[in-house]
Amino acid sequence: MTLMRWTVLSCAALLAACASGRGGGENEPIRALLSADALMFVGFDADGDLSTGATEVEAGIAREFTRADSNRDGALTPIEFQNWANVVLGGGQMGPFRLDFDRNVDNSITREEFESEIRGRVRDYDADENGVLARSEFVRRVGQARPPSERPQPATPFPTPRQ
């Protein structure tokens, strides 16, 4: 079994364990999210020490840009990005999205834009700011869904259609 497959399965098991566990004194279920970009960062762990350091991040960024830039012109077209996202992120619906990378919206993601977005996401995950991404930093707990609340009526109700 490849390291990447093992890592993805481990993350899925971790997510399932978090989602089915019980938390707090009120026995409320713990809900957790694991993002597609977190799976990519797990894949950057080249030495298998279950953490992703700065050197591994930089090597991973270079490897992923090379993988994405299929025509080797130094920039990603929307189709190249979508193909990369399908393979690496599990689909374009998971995020990060193309426009997260293409901030100037010129339909071309340069190496600089790609690297900048990935590094920004690394900083977002690095909760303890030690320059190393631990597995625990990838899992985000979210609160239990709130019960629906009654919505206030608009000040001027919309006219009802005539029959």
ABEGO torsion letter per residue (X at the ends): XBAAAAAAAAAAAAAAAAAABBBEAAGBBBBBBBBAAAAAAAAABAAGAGBBBAAAAAAAAAAAAAAABAAGAGBBBAAAAAAAAAAAAGEAAAOBBAAAABAAGAGBBBAAAAAAAAAAAAAAABAAGAGBBBAAAABBBBBBBBBBBBBBBBABBBBBBBX
